[in-house]
Amino acid sequence: MPNKKSQQRKFNNLNYRELQRINSTNRDSLQPEAQKWLKDSGYQNVGWDRVINLYQKLQELLDQNPLADLSLEELFLAADRIGNKYLSDQEISEFNEKLSKEASEIAEEVDKQFPDREIEIIDFSNNINHNTRKKGDRRSYKTIKL
């Protein structure tokens, strides 16, 4: 009687080793407190049933708070996207016009408060004296601040 290779067990079209690998990367992406909680709660990445339980729990934890690991800028962008869902195109364009107007007014006020008193001139003329040997493939220039 020929030996029939036993059929591999799969969960979500993933075999045991693939599940373990995914669990490891997902667990590493969690906060240290969540990792400690998983360990204290007995979730392990060894044994078919435990690997499946850990996979499911990690998916729950990752789905609970997708915005937790975002930077402040990314959070503002996400909030802007969510807010734009409920606005019409005209309201969005009006808001963008107001925002650009406010930004330009702020820039003008900053320029008034902190004027740039130095004028910078870049001289591209060829009569620059250098002690080093000139190379033909490089341009030379000097900057003068008045």
DSSP file with accessible surface (Angstrom, degrees, kcal/mol):
  #  RESIDUE AA STRUCTURE BP1 BP2  ACC     N-H-->O    O-->H-N    N-H-->O    O-->H-N    TCO  KAPPA ALPHA  PHI   PSI    X-CA   Y-CA   Z-CA
    1    1 A M              0   0  218      0, 0.0     2,-0.1     0, 0.0     3,-0.0   0.000 360.0 360.0 360.0 125.2    0.0    0.0    0.0
    2    2 A P        -     0   0  110      0, 0.0     2,-0.5     0, 0.0     0, 0.0  -0.372 360.0-109.4 -71.1 147.4    1.6    3.3   -1.1
    3    3 A N        -     0   0  167     -2,-0.1     2,-0.5     3,-0.0     0, 0.0  -0.637  30.1-152.3 -75.8 121.7    2.1    6.0    1.5
    4    4 A K        -     0   0  189     -2,-0.5     2,-0.3    -3,-0.0     3,-0.0  -0.860  18.5-122.5 -95.4 128.3   -0.2    8.9    1.0
    5    5 A K        -     0   0  203     -2,-0.5     2,-0.1     1,-0.1     3,-0.1  -0.542  32.5-114.5 -69.1 128.9    1.0   12.2    2.2
    6    6 A S        -     0   0  104     -2,-0.3     2,-0.2     1,-0.1    -1,-0.1  -0.390  34.2-104.2 -66.5 143.2   -1.4   13.5    4.8
    7    7 A Q        -     0   0  183      1,-0.1     2,-0.1    -2,-0.1    -1,-0.1  -0.458  37.7-112.5 -70.9 134.4   -3.1   16.7    3.6
    8    8 A Q        -     0   0  122     -2,-0.2     2,-0.3     1,-0.1    -1,-0.1  -0.434  27.6-120.3 -67.5 139.9   -1.7   19.8    5.3
    9    9 A R        -     0   0  155     -2,-0.1     7,-0.4    -3,-0.0     2,-0.3  -0.580  34.6-169.0 -77.8 142.4   -4.1   21.6    7.7
   10   10 A K        -     0   0  113     -2,-0.3     2,-0.4     5,-0.1     5,-0.2  -0.971  19.3-164.6-134.5 149.7   -4.8   25.2    6.7
   11   11 A F  B >  S-A   14   0A  43      3,-2.4     3,-1.2    -2,-0.3    -2,-0.0  -0.982  86.7 -12.4-133.5 119.8   -6.5   28.1    8.3
   12   12 A N  T 3  S-     0   0  106     -2,-0.4    -1,-0.1     1,-0.3     3,-0.1   0.903 128.6 -58.8  52.7  42.6   -7.5   31.0    6.0
   13   13 A N  T 3  S+     0   0  140      1,-0.2     2,-0.4     0, 0.0    -1,-0.3   0.752 115.6 119.1  59.9  25.6   -5.4   29.4    3.3
   14   14 A L  B <   -A   11   0A  33     -3,-1.2    -3,-2.4     4,-0.0    -1,-0.2  -0.974  55.4-141.5-119.5 135.7   -2.3   29.6    5.6
   15   15 A N     >  -     0   0   30     -2,-0.4     4,-2.4    -5,-0.2     5,-0.2  -0.276  37.7 -88.5 -85.6-178.1   -0.3   26.7    6.8
   16   16 A Y  H  > S+     0   0   60     -7,-0.4     4,-2.3     1,-0.2     5,-0.2   0.920 124.9  45.5 -59.4 -48.8    1.1   26.4   10.3
   17   17 A R  H  > S+     0   0  155      1,-0.2     4,-2.4     2,-0.2    -1,-0.2   0.888 112.1  51.5 -66.3 -38.4    4.5   28.1    9.6
   18   18 A E  H  > S+     0   0   69      2,-0.2     4,-2.5     1,-0.2    -1,-0.2   0.915 110.1  50.0 -65.5 -40.3    2.9   30.9    7.7
   19   19 A L  H  X S+     0   0    0     -4,-2.4     4,-2.8     1,-0.2    -2,-0.2   0.915 110.2  50.3 -62.9 -43.4    0.5   31.6   10.6
   20   20 A Q  H  X S+     0   0   32     -4,-2.3     4,-2.3    -5,-0.2    -2,-0.2   0.919 110.8  48.9 -60.7 -43.1    3.4   31.6   13.0
   21   21 A R  H  X S+     0   0  157     -4,-2.4     4,-2.2     2,-0.2    -2,-0.2   0.927 112.7  47.0 -63.6 -44.7    5.3   34.1   10.9
   22   22 A I  H  X S+     0   0   53     -4,-2.5     4,-2.8     1,-0.2     5,-0.2   0.915 111.3  52.3 -63.8 -42.0    2.3   36.4   10.5
   23   23 A N  H  X S+     0   0    0     -4,-2.8     4,-2.7    -5,-0.2     5,-0.2   0.911 108.7  50.7 -60.4 -42.3    1.6   36.2   14.3
   24   24 A S  H  X S+     0   0   39     -4,-2.3     4,-2.1     2,-0.2    -1,-0.2   0.936 113.3  43.7 -63.2 -45.9    5.2   37.1   15.0
   25   25 A T  H  X S+     0   0   82     -4,-2.2     4,-1.1     2,-0.2    -2,-0.2   0.911 115.8  48.1 -68.7 -38.7    5.2   40.2   12.8
   26   26 A N  H  < S+     0   0   32     -4,-2.8     4,-0.5     1,-0.2     3,-0.3   0.899 111.4  50.2 -67.3 -39.6    1.8   41.3   14.0
   27   27 A R  H >< S+     0   0   70     -4,-2.7     3,-1.2    -5,-0.2    -1,-0.2   0.902 107.9  53.8 -65.6 -38.2    2.8   40.8   17.7
   28   28 A D  H 3< S+     0   0  110     -4,-2.1    -1,-0.2     1,-0.2    -2,-0.2   0.779 102.9  58.1 -66.7 -24.7    5.9   42.9   17.1
   29   29 A S  T 3< S+     0   0   57     -4,-1.1    -1,-0.2    -3,-0.3    -2,-0.2   0.589  92.1  91.1 -82.8  -7.5    3.8   45.7   15.7
   30   30 A L  S <  S-     0   0   23     -3,-1.2    32,-0.0    -4,-0.5    -3,-0.0  -0.379  90.0 -92.2 -82.0 163.3    1.8   46.0   18.9
   31   31 A Q     >  -     0   0   91      1,-0.1     4,-2.1    -2,-0.1     3,-0.4  -0.372  38.6-111.7 -66.8 152.3    2.6   48.2   21.8
   32   32 A P  H  > S+     0   0   82      0, 0.0     4,-2.5     0, 0.0     5,-0.2   0.851 117.3  56.9 -58.4 -32.6    4.7   46.6   24.6
   33   33 A E  H  > S+     0   0  137      1,-0.2     4,-2.3     2,-0.2     5,-0.1   0.910 107.9  46.8 -64.9 -41.8    1.8   46.7   27.0
   34   34 A A  H  > S+     0   0   27     -3,-0.4     4,-2.3     2,-0.2    -1,-0.2   0.887 110.8  52.6 -67.5 -37.3   -0.4   44.7   24.6
   35   35 A Q  H  X S+     0   0   63     -4,-2.1     4,-2.0     2,-0.2    -2,-0.2   0.929 110.5  47.6 -63.3 -42.4    2.5   42.2   24.0
   36   36 A K  H  X S+     0   0  128     -4,-2.5     4,-2.9     1,-0.2     5,-0.2   0.905 109.9  53.0 -64.7 -40.7    2.8   41.7   27.7
   37   37 A W  H  X S+     0   0  115     -4,-2.3     4,-2.1     1,-0.2    -1,-0.2   0.909 107.9  51.0 -62.1 -42.2   -0.9   41.2   28.1
   38   38 A L  H  <>S+     0   0    2     -4,-2.3     5,-2.3     2,-0.2     4,-0.3   0.923 112.6  46.3 -60.3 -42.8   -0.9   38.5   25.3
   39   39 A K  H ><5S+     0   0  168     -4,-2.0     3,-1.2     1,-0.2    -2,-0.2   0.928 113.6  47.7 -66.6 -44.1    1.9   36.7   27.1
   40   40 A D  H 3<5S+     0   0  107     -4,-2.9    -1,-0.2     1,-0.3    -2,-0.2   0.806 108.0  56.6 -67.1 -29.2    0.2   36.9   30.5
   41   41 A S  T 3<5S-     0   0   54     -4,-2.1    -1,-0.3    -5,-0.2    -2,-0.2   0.474 119.1-109.7 -82.6  -2.7   -3.1   35.8   29.1
   42   42 A G  T < 5 +     0   0   43     -3,-1.2     2,-0.5    -4,-0.3    -3,-0.2   0.633  62.4 153.5  88.6  14.9   -1.5   32.6   27.8
   43   43 A Y      < +     0   0   69     -5,-2.3     2,-0.3    -6,-0.2    -1,-0.3  -0.684  21.4 179.6 -79.3 121.5   -1.6   33.3   24.0
   44   44 A Q        -     0   0   90     -2,-0.5    10,-0.4     6,-0.1     9,-0.1  -0.887  37.7-137.6-125.2 158.6    1.3   31.3   22.5
   45   45 A N  S    S+     0   0   21     -2,-0.3     2,-0.4     9,-0.1     6,-0.1  -0.120  79.4  88.6-104.5  33.1    2.6   30.9   19.0
   46   46 A V  S    S+     0   0   90      1,-0.1     4,-0.2   -26,-0.0    -2,-0.1  -0.998  71.4  34.2-133.6 133.9    3.2   27.1   19.4
   47   47 A G  S  > S-     0   0   30     -2,-0.4     4,-2.8     3,-0.1     5,-0.3   0.303  84.6 -99.2  93.6 134.6    0.6   24.4   18.7
   48   48 A W  H  > S+     0   0   37      1,-0.2     4,-2.1     2,-0.2     5,-0.2   0.919 120.6  42.3 -55.1 -50.9   -2.0   24.5   16.0
   49   49 A D  H  > S+     0   0  109      1,-0.2     4,-2.5     2,-0.2    -1,-0.2   0.899 115.8  49.4 -66.9 -38.8   -5.0   25.6   18.1
   50   50 A R  H  > S+     0   0  131      2,-0.2     4,-2.7     1,-0.2    -1,-0.2   0.882 109.3  52.4 -67.0 -37.9   -2.9   28.1   20.1
   51   51 A V  H  X S+     0   0    0     -4,-2.8     4,-2.5     2,-0.2    -2,-0.2   0.922 111.1  47.1 -63.7 -41.9   -1.5   29.6   16.8
   52   52 A I  H  X S+     0   0   22     -4,-2.1     4,-2.6    -5,-0.3     5,-0.2   0.931 112.6  49.2 -65.5 -43.7   -5.0   30.0   15.5
   53   53 A N  H  X S+     0   0   81     -4,-2.5     4,-2.4     1,-0.2    -2,-0.2   0.918 112.5  47.9 -62.0 -42.5   -6.2   31.6   18.8
   54   54 A L  H  X S+     0   0    1     -4,-2.7     4,-2.9   -10,-0.4     5,-0.2   0.920 110.3  52.5 -64.0 -41.7   -3.3   34.0   18.8
   55   55 A Y  H  X S+     0   0   35     -4,-2.5     4,-2.2     1,-0.2    -2,-0.2   0.938 111.8  45.7 -58.6 -47.0   -3.9   34.9   15.1
   56   56 A Q  H  X S+     0   0   87     -4,-2.6     4,-2.1     2,-0.2    -1,-0.2   0.908 113.6  48.5 -65.1 -42.2   -7.5   35.7   15.8
   57   57 A K  H  X S+     0   0   40     -4,-2.4     4,-2.6    -5,-0.2    -1,-0.2   0.911 110.5  51.2 -66.4 -40.0   -6.7   37.7   19.0
   58   58 A L  H  X S+     0   0    0     -4,-2.9     4,-2.7     2,-0.2     5,-0.2   0.903 108.5  51.8 -63.1 -39.8   -4.0   39.7   17.1
   59   59 A Q  H  X S+     0   0   57     -4,-2.2     4,-2.1    -5,-0.2    -1,-0.2   0.916 110.4  49.2 -62.5 -40.8   -6.5   40.5   14.4
   60   60 A E  H  X S+     0   0  100     -4,-2.1     4,-1.6     2,-0.2    -2,-0.2   0.935 112.7  46.9 -62.0 -46.7   -8.9   41.8   17.0
   61   61 A L  H  X S+     0   0   32     -4,-2.6     4,-0.9     1,-0.2    -2,-0.2   0.893 113.8  47.2 -64.9 -39.2   -6.3   43.9   18.7
   62   62 A L  H  < S+     0   0   49     -4,-2.7    -1,-0.2     1,-0.2    -2,-0.2   0.841 113.8  48.0 -71.6 -31.3   -5.1   45.4   15.4
   63   63 A D  H  < S+     0   0  117     -4,-2.1    -1,-0.2    -5,-0.2    -2,-0.2   0.730  99.4  70.2 -80.0 -22.0   -8.6   46.1   14.2
   64   64 A Q  H  < S+     0   0  136     -4,-1.6    -1,-0.2     1,-0.2    -2,-0.2   0.937 116.4  10.8 -61.5 -49.8   -9.6   47.8   17.5
   65   65 A N    ><  +     0   0   97     -4,-0.9     3,-1.3     1,-0.1     4,-0.3  -0.638  61.9 164.3-136.1  79.8   -7.5   50.9   17.1
   66   66 A P  T 3  S+     0   0   96      0, 0.0     3,-0.3     0, 0.0    -1,-0.1   0.714  80.4  55.8 -70.0 -16.3   -6.0   51.4   13.7
   67   67 A L  T >  S+     0   0   77      1,-0.2     3,-1.1     2,-0.1     8,-0.0   0.467  80.7  91.9 -93.6   0.1   -5.2   55.1   14.5
   68   68 A A  T <  S+     0   0   55     -3,-1.3    -1,-0.2     1,-0.2     0, 0.0   0.856  88.6  42.6 -66.0 -35.1   -3.2   54.4   17.6
   69   69 A D  T 3  S+     0   0   98     -3,-0.3    -1,-0.2    -4,-0.3     2,-0.2   0.358  89.6 112.3 -96.5   8.9    0.2   54.2   15.9
   70   70 A L    <   -     0   0   58     -3,-1.1    -3,-0.0     1,-0.1     2,-0.0  -0.498  67.4-118.0 -83.1 149.8   -0.3   57.2   13.6
   71   71 A S     >  -     0   0   57     -2,-0.2     4,-2.4     1,-0.1     5,-0.2  -0.286  33.6-100.6 -74.6 170.9    1.7   60.4   13.9
   72   72 A L  H  > S+     0   0  121      1,-0.2     4,-2.3     2,-0.2     5,-0.2   0.908 124.2  50.9 -61.9 -41.2    0.0   63.7   14.7
   73   73 A E  H  > S+     0   0  140      1,-0.2     4,-2.3     2,-0.2    -1,-0.2   0.927 110.3  49.0 -63.0 -42.7    0.2   64.7   11.0
   74   74 A E  H  > S+     0   0   91      1,-0.2     4,-2.4     2,-0.2    -1,-0.2   0.872 109.4  53.0 -65.9 -35.7   -1.3   61.4    9.9
   75   75 A L  H  X S+     0   0   65     -4,-2.4     4,-2.6     2,-0.2    -1,-0.2   0.916 109.1  48.8 -65.0 -41.6   -4.1   61.8   12.4
   76   76 A F  H  X S+     0   0  140     -4,-2.3     4,-2.4     2,-0.2    -2,-0.2   0.908 111.8  49.4 -64.2 -40.0   -5.0   65.3   11.1
   77   77 A L  H  X S+     0   0   85     -4,-2.3     4,-2.4     2,-0.2    -2,-0.2   0.912 111.2  49.2 -65.6 -39.1   -5.0   64.0    7.5
   78   78 A A  H  X S+     0   0    7     -4,-2.4     4,-2.5     2,-0.2    -2,-0.2   0.920 111.5  49.1 -65.6 -41.6   -7.2   61.1    8.5
   79   79 A A  H  X S+     0   0   58     -4,-2.6     4,-2.8     1,-0.2    -2,-0.2   0.897 110.4  51.5 -64.2 -38.9   -9.6   63.5   10.3
   80   80 A D  H  X S+     0   0   80     -4,-2.4     4,-2.3     2,-0.2    -2,-0.2   0.919 110.2  48.6 -63.7 -43.2   -9.6   65.7    7.2
   81   81 A R  H  X S+     0   0  158     -4,-2.4     4,-0.9     2,-0.2    -2,-0.2   0.923 112.9  47.6 -62.9 -42.7  -10.5   62.8    5.0
   82   82 A I  H >X S+     0   0   86     -4,-2.5     3,-0.8     1,-0.2     4,-0.5   0.929 113.2  48.3 -65.1 -42.4  -13.3   61.7    7.3
   83   83 A G  H >< S+     0   0   33     -4,-2.8     3,-1.1     1,-0.2    -1,-0.2   0.868 105.2  59.0 -66.0 -34.0  -14.6   65.3    7.5
   84   84 A N  H >< S+     0   0   47     -4,-2.3     3,-1.1     1,-0.2    -1,-0.2   0.727  90.7  71.3 -70.1 -18.3  -14.5   65.7    3.7
   85   85 A K  H << S+     0   0  157     -4,-0.9    -1,-0.2    -3,-0.8    -2,-0.2   0.838 101.2  45.0 -62.6 -31.4  -16.9   62.7    3.3
   86   86 A Y  T << S+     0   0  185     -3,-1.1     2,-0.3    -4,-0.5    -1,-0.2   0.313 101.6  81.7 -98.9   7.2  -19.7   64.8    4.6
   87   87 A L  S <  S-     0   0   73     -3,-1.1     2,-0.1    -4,-0.1     0, 0.0  -0.856  75.2-122.9-112.4 150.1  -19.0   68.0    2.6
   88   88 A S     >  -     0   0   56     -2,-0.3     4,-2.2     1,-0.1     5,-0.2  -0.367  32.6-105.2 -80.8 168.3  -19.9   68.8   -0.9
   89   89 A D  H  > S+     0   0  140      1,-0.2     4,-2.3     2,-0.2     5,-0.2   0.874 121.7  53.0 -61.8 -36.8  -17.3   69.8   -3.5
   90   90 A Q  H  > S+     0   0  130      2,-0.2     4,-2.5     1,-0.2    -1,-0.2   0.924 108.5  48.9 -66.2 -42.1  -18.3   73.4   -3.3
   91   91 A E  H  > S+     0   0   92      1,-0.2     4,-2.4     2,-0.2    -2,-0.2   0.900 111.1  50.6 -65.1 -37.7  -17.9   73.5    0.5
   92   92 A I  H  X S+     0   0   35     -4,-2.2     4,-2.6     2,-0.2    -1,-0.2   0.931 111.1  47.6 -65.8 -43.7  -14.5   71.9    0.2
   93   93 A S  H  X S+     0   0   53     -4,-2.3     4,-2.2     2,-0.2    -2,-0.2   0.902 111.6  51.0 -66.4 -38.4  -13.4   74.4   -2.3
   94   94 A E  H  X S+     0   0   85     -4,-2.5     4,-2.5     2,-0.2    -1,-0.2   0.924 111.0  48.5 -62.5 -43.4  -14.7   77.3   -0.2
   95   95 A F  H  X S+     0   0  103     -4,-2.4     4,-2.7     1,-0.2    -2,-0.2   0.926 110.5  50.7 -62.7 -43.5  -12.9   76.0    2.8
   96   96 A N  H  X S+     0   0   86     -4,-2.6     4,-2.5     1,-0.2    -1,-0.2   0.880 109.9  50.8 -64.0 -36.0   -9.6   75.6    0.8
   97   97 A E  H  X S+     0   0  130     -4,-2.2     4,-2.3     2,-0.2    -1,-0.2   0.933 112.0  46.5 -64.9 -45.8   -9.9   79.2   -0.4
   98   98 A K  H  X S+     0   0  140     -4,-2.5     4,-2.6     1,-0.2    -2,-0.2   0.909 112.4  51.2 -62.2 -40.8  -10.4   80.5    3.1
   99   99 A L  H  X S+     0   0   95     -4,-2.7     4,-2.6     1,-0.2    -2,-0.2   0.927 110.5  47.2 -64.9 -43.0   -7.5   78.4    4.3
  100  100 A S  H  X S+     0   0   74     -4,-2.5     4,-2.4     2,-0.2    -1,-0.2   0.894 112.0  51.5 -66.9 -36.1   -5.2   79.7    1.6
  101  101 A K  H  X S+     0   0  129     -4,-2.3     4,-2.2     2,-0.2    -2,-0.2   0.941 111.8  46.2 -64.1 -45.6   -6.2   83.3    2.4
  102  102 A E  H  X S+     0   0  104     -4,-2.6     4,-2.4     1,-0.2    -2,-0.2   0.908 111.8  51.9 -62.6 -41.7   -5.6   82.8    6.1
  103  103 A A  H  X S+     0   0   56     -4,-2.6     4,-2.4     1,-0.2    -1,-0.2   0.906 110.2  47.9 -64.3 -39.9   -2.2   81.2    5.4
  104  104 A S  H  X S+     0   0   55     -4,-2.4     4,-2.3     2,-0.2    -1,-0.2   0.894 110.9  51.3 -68.9 -37.2   -1.1   84.1    3.1
  105  105 A E  H  X S+     0   0   82     -4,-2.2     4,-2.2     2,-0.2    -2,-0.2   0.910 110.9  48.7 -64.4 -39.9   -2.2   86.6    5.8
  106  106 A I  H  X S+     0   0  103     -4,-2.4     4,-2.6     2,-0.2    -2,-0.2   0.920 110.2  51.2 -65.1 -42.4   -0.2   84.8    8.4
  107  107 A A  H  X S+     0   0   49     -4,-2.4     4,-2.3     1,-0.2    -2,-0.2   0.905 110.2  49.5 -62.2 -40.2    2.8   84.7    6.1
  108  108 A E  H  X S+     0   0  114     -4,-2.3     4,-2.0     2,-0.2    -1,-0.2   0.915 111.0  49.6 -64.2 -41.1    2.5   88.4    5.5
  109  109 A E  H  X S+     0   0   90     -4,-2.2     4,-2.3     2,-0.2    -2,-0.2   0.903 110.1  50.4 -66.3 -38.6    2.3   89.1    9.3
  110  110 A V  H  X S+     0   0   70     -4,-2.6     4,-2.8     1,-0.2    -1,-0.2   0.913 109.2  51.8 -64.8 -41.2    5.4   86.9    9.9
  111  111 A D  H  < S+     0   0  110     -4,-2.3    -1,-0.2     1,-0.2    -2,-0.2   0.865 110.4  49.1 -63.2 -34.7    7.3   88.8    7.2
  112  112 A K  H  < S+     0   0  147     -4,-2.0    -2,-0.2     1,-0.2    -1,-0.2   0.905 115.7  42.8 -69.1 -42.2    6.3   92.1    8.9
  113  113 A Q  H  < S+     0   0  121     -4,-2.3    -2,-0.2     1,-0.3    -1,-0.2   0.856 128.1  27.9 -72.7 -36.4    7.4   90.8   12.4
  114  114 A F  S  < S-     0   0  155     -4,-2.8    -1,-0.3    -5,-0.2    -2,-0.1  -0.661  79.8-172.3-128.4  75.9   10.6   89.2   11.2
  115  115 A P        -     0   0   63      0, 0.0     2,-0.9     0, 0.0    -3,-0.1  -0.394  27.1-123.6 -71.1 147.5   11.9   91.0    8.1
  116  116 A D        +     0   0  141      1,-0.2    -2,-0.0    -5,-0.1    -5,-0.0  -0.798  30.5 179.7 -91.1 103.9   14.8   89.5    6.2
  117  117 A R        +     0   0  212     -2,-0.9     2,-0.4     2,-0.0    -1,-0.2   0.630  54.2  85.3 -84.4 -14.4   17.3   92.3    6.2
  118  118 A E        -     0   0  106     27,-0.0     2,-0.5     2,-0.0    27,-0.0  -0.759  63.7-154.6 -93.7 133.3   20.1   90.5    4.4
  119  119 A I        -     0   0  109     27,-0.8    27,-2.6    -2,-0.4     2,-0.5  -0.911  10.1-152.0-104.3 130.5   20.0   90.5    0.6
  120  120 A E  E     -B  145   0B 110     -2,-0.5     2,-0.4    25,-0.2    25,-0.2  -0.887  10.9-171.8-108.8 129.0   21.8   87.5   -1.0
  121  121 A I  E     -B  144   0B  77     23,-2.7    23,-2.8    -2,-0.5     2,-0.6  -0.972  10.8-152.2-120.0 133.3   23.3   87.8   -4.4
  122  122 A I  E     -B  143   0B  75     -2,-0.4     2,-0.7    21,-0.2    21,-0.2  -0.911   9.3-155.3-107.3 123.6   24.7   84.9   -6.3
  123  123 A D  E     +B  142   0B  44     19,-2.7    19,-1.5    -2,-0.6    -2,-0.0  -0.864  17.1 175.9-103.0 115.1   27.5   85.7   -8.8
  124  124 A F        +     0   0  125     -2,-0.7    16,-0.1    17,-0.2    -1,-0.1   0.200  36.6 130.2-101.0  14.6   27.9   83.3  -11.6
  125  125 A S        -     0   0   38      1,-0.1     3,-0.3    17,-0.1    15,-0.1  -0.268  62.6-127.9 -69.4 159.7   30.6   85.2  -13.4
  126  126 A N  S    S+     0   0  138      1,-0.2     2,-0.3    15,-0.0    -1,-0.1   0.443  88.9  87.5 -88.3  -1.1   33.8   83.5  -14.5
  127  127 A N        +     0   0  122      2,-0.1     2,-0.4     0, 0.0    -1,-0.2  -0.137  54.5 133.2 -95.5  44.1   36.2   85.9  -12.9
  128  128 A I        -     0   0   14     -2,-0.3     2,-0.7    -3,-0.3    12,-0.0  -0.770  51.7-136.6 -94.6 130.4   36.3   84.2   -9.5
  129  129 A N        +     0   0  157     -2,-0.4     2,-0.4     2,-0.0    -2,-0.1  -0.787  29.4 172.3 -90.6 119.5   39.8   83.6   -8.1
  130  130 A H        -     0   0   89     -2,-0.7     4,-0.1     2,-0.2    -2,-0.0  -0.964  33.1-147.2-124.1 144.2   40.3   80.2   -6.5
  131  131 A N  S    S+     0   0  176     -2,-0.4     2,-0.1     2,-0.1    -1,-0.1   0.756  81.7  78.0 -77.1 -26.9   43.5   78.7   -5.2
  132  132 A T  S    S-     0   0  107      1,-0.1     2,-0.2    -3,-0.1    -2,-0.2  -0.449  97.2 -93.0 -82.4 159.9   42.4   75.3   -6.3
  133  133 A R        -     0   0  214     -2,-0.1     2,-0.2     1,-0.1    -1,-0.1  -0.502  41.6-120.6 -72.4 135.4   42.5   74.0   -9.8
  134  134 A K        -     0   0  117     -2,-0.2     2,-0.4    -4,-0.1    -1,-0.1  -0.519  19.3-145.7 -76.5 141.9   39.2   74.5  -11.8
  135  135 A K    >   -     0   0  107     -2,-0.2     3,-1.5     3,-0.1    -1,-0.0  -0.918  10.9-135.9-109.2 137.4   37.6   71.5  -13.1
  136  136 A G  T 3  S+     0   0   89     -2,-0.4    -1,-0.1     1,-0.3    -2,-0.0   0.755  99.9  55.7 -66.7 -23.9   35.8   71.9  -16.5
  137  137 A D  T 3  S+     0   0  134      2,-0.0     2,-0.4    -3,-0.0    -1,-0.3   0.466  98.3  73.3 -90.7   1.9   32.7   69.9  -15.4
  138  138 A R    <   -     0   0  167     -3,-1.5     2,-0.3     2,-0.0    -3,-0.1  -0.928  69.0-143.0-119.1 139.5   31.9   72.1  -12.4
  139  139 A R        -     0   0  221     -2,-0.4     2,-0.4    -5,-0.1    -2,-0.0  -0.736  16.7-149.6 -92.9 148.9   30.5   75.6  -12.3
  140  140 A S        +     0   0   33     -2,-0.3     2,-0.3   -16,-0.1   -12,-0.1  -0.903  22.2 160.3-119.7 146.9   31.8   78.0   -9.7
  141  141 A Y        -     0   0  128     -2,-0.4     2,-0.4   -15,-0.0   -17,-0.2  -0.972  24.4-139.3-153.5 163.9   30.0   80.8   -8.0
  142  142 A K  E     -B  123   0B  95    -19,-1.5   -19,-2.7    -2,-0.3     2,-0.5  -0.954  12.5-136.7-130.0 151.8   30.2   82.9   -4.9
  143  143 A T  E     -B  122   0B  69     -2,-0.4     2,-0.5   -21,-0.2   -21,-0.2  -0.914  16.5-166.2-110.1 131.5   27.5   84.2   -2.6
  144  144 A I  E     -B  121   0B  66    -23,-2.8   -23,-2.7    -2,-0.5     2,-0.5  -0.964   5.2-157.5-118.9 128.7   27.6   87.7   -1.4
  145  145 A K  E      B  120   0B 121     -2,-0.5   -25,-0.2   -25,-0.2   -27,-0.0  -0.922 360.0 360.0-105.7 128.9   25.4   88.9    1.5
  146  146 A L              0   0  124    -27,-2.6   -27,-0.8    -2,-0.5    -2,-0.0  -0.678 360.0 360.0 -97.6 360.0   24.8   92.6    1.6
